[in-house]
Amino acid sequence: MSISSNTHVLVFPYPAQGHMIPLLDLSYILSRRGLTITILITPQNLPILQPLLSKSPNFQPLILPFPKCTSIPQGVENVQDLPPTGFLSMMQAMSHLHQPIIQWFRSHPSPPVAIISDLFLGWTHHLASDLGVPRVLFSPSGAKSVAFINSLWRTMPAPPGPVCFPEIPSSPKYPWSQVSPVYRSYRKGDPVSEFIKEGMLVNSASWGVVYNSFAELESEYFDYTRRDLGHTRVWAVGPLLPAEEMGSVHRGGSGSRPAGEVMSWLDNCADSSVVYVCFGSQAVLTRRQMEALADGLDRSGAHFVWSVKGATKGHEAVGEQAELGAVPAGFEDRVAGRGLIIRGWAPQVAILSHRATGAFLTHCGWNSVLEAIVAGVPMLTWAMSADQFLNATLLVDELGAGVRVCEGAQAIPDSDELARVLAESLKSSQAKWVRAKELSRMAMGAVEEGGSSFRDIDALVKELCGLDAKKEASPS
C-alpha cells in the first residue's frame, strides 16, 4: 500500500548497528508509503544508507560531521568502534548536533513536520520543541524493556538490589548485576550521568512512541505503556526486517566468509540440523568462555555455524590476561565439515531463515530475538547485558520459546550440559520447537496486509500526514 503525500520527516538513528538497522528498515517502509524521509547520518556511517538511497526516491541523507568530543577518540563515529567505557560519552556527544540540525531545518524550503529519533537520543525532545514539531521516539527494544527502563530512571533504585518493578505486569525482580549498565553507571552530579538521566526521563514526554515489536508478542506490556503514558500514540510496527527487494544476505557489515559460501554450506546440511551461534555486534567472550563453548559444540555432535566477534581496540581482559574472541587452537580442524566459523559479521537473517537451521544460541539482543521468531527457530539463551536478561525472561518464562543455557557476561557454561542442550535443541518434537513455529506464524501475520503491525504503520503514517495538513492549514 502506498499513499500520495509530500509529508517530510527527519529520522535520527543512534550510531550502533542494533539501533540503526531497524530504524532504517522502518524508514524504508515509510518512504514506500509515500513519505519523504531525511535521515541524519555522519560520514563514516553513510555506506549503510547506500542500499536505501538506491531503492527509494523518497529517501535522502542529511550528512553532518561527527561532533568533536575530547572523550571520543578521533575518527570514531559509531559504537562498534568504541571502547566499552565510551558508550555513555557517545550518547552525550550526539547532542552537539543540536545547533547544526536547527540551522539545516530553518534553511530548508520544506522542513520536516516531525522528528523520529532513537531511545538514546532523549535530548531531541528539546530539539523538536525548539523547532515547533513533535518528536516520535523510536525504540529498537520491546515494550517490556522500555517499561523497565522508564521505571528505573523514575524510581532510582540503589545497589545492592534486587530491583523490583511492582507496577509492571508480572511484577518481576532482577539482581543488581542484571540491571541496565547505562543505569548502573549513573553517578549523581556527574555531568554525563545527569545528561543521560534527563534524556531518559524526557522520553516519556514524547508525542508518540514506535516499537520494533508486535502486539501479539507483548500485548500486556503495550496495554501498560498506553496507561502509563496516558495516550494511545503507541505503535507496534515490528518485526522490522529488510524488504524483499532489499535482500537479507548483504544486510550489515563484512565477515571472513562471503554470504554465498555460508549459504552453500548450509545447503549441504539436513533440515533443522544446524545450531547457529552468535552473540551480537558488541559482546566479546573471554578465553575461558570460548574454550567452554567450543568444547560444548565439539561434544554435542551437532552441525553448527559460529559467528565470532574479535576484540576491538579498547576492550580489556577481565581478571587474568585473557585473549578475547579467539577460537581455541586446533578446534576448526577437529570440527572440519561439521562446523563453520565466521569471523566478523554473519548474514544472520539469511542463516536463521535457512531450512537447515534448527536452533539459535543467542545473547538475546532484541533484533536477534525478533529475527529468530520470524524464522521459527527456538532459542538457547545466554543473556549478558542491557535488556538481554529481560528478553530472556520473556522468551523462556513467558513465551515458552527458549531455554537458558547460561547467564551473565562473565559466566562460564558447563561444557557437558551445554553439549546436551545443543543436541536436544535440534529435536523438532520439543515443545520449544513447536512454540517457535507458532510465534513465527504470529509475527508474519502481524506484518502482512491487515495484520496488527501493518495497521499500526498505517495509523502512524496517517498521524504524520495529519501533522502536515495542520501545518498547511495554519496561517503563515
Beta strands, then each sheet from edge to edge (+ up, - down):
strand 1: 8-12
strand 2: 36-41
strand 3: 59-63
strand 4: 114-118
strand 5: 135-139
strand 6: 163-164
strand 7: 173-174
strand 8: 208-211
strand 9: 234-236
strand 10: 274-278
strand 11: 303-308
strand 12: 339-343
strand 13: 357-362
strand 14: 379-383
strand 15: 402-407
sheet 1: 3+ 2+ 1+ 4+ 5+ 8+ 9+
sheet 2: 6+ 7-
sheet 3: 12+ 11+ 10+ 13+ 14+ 15+
end
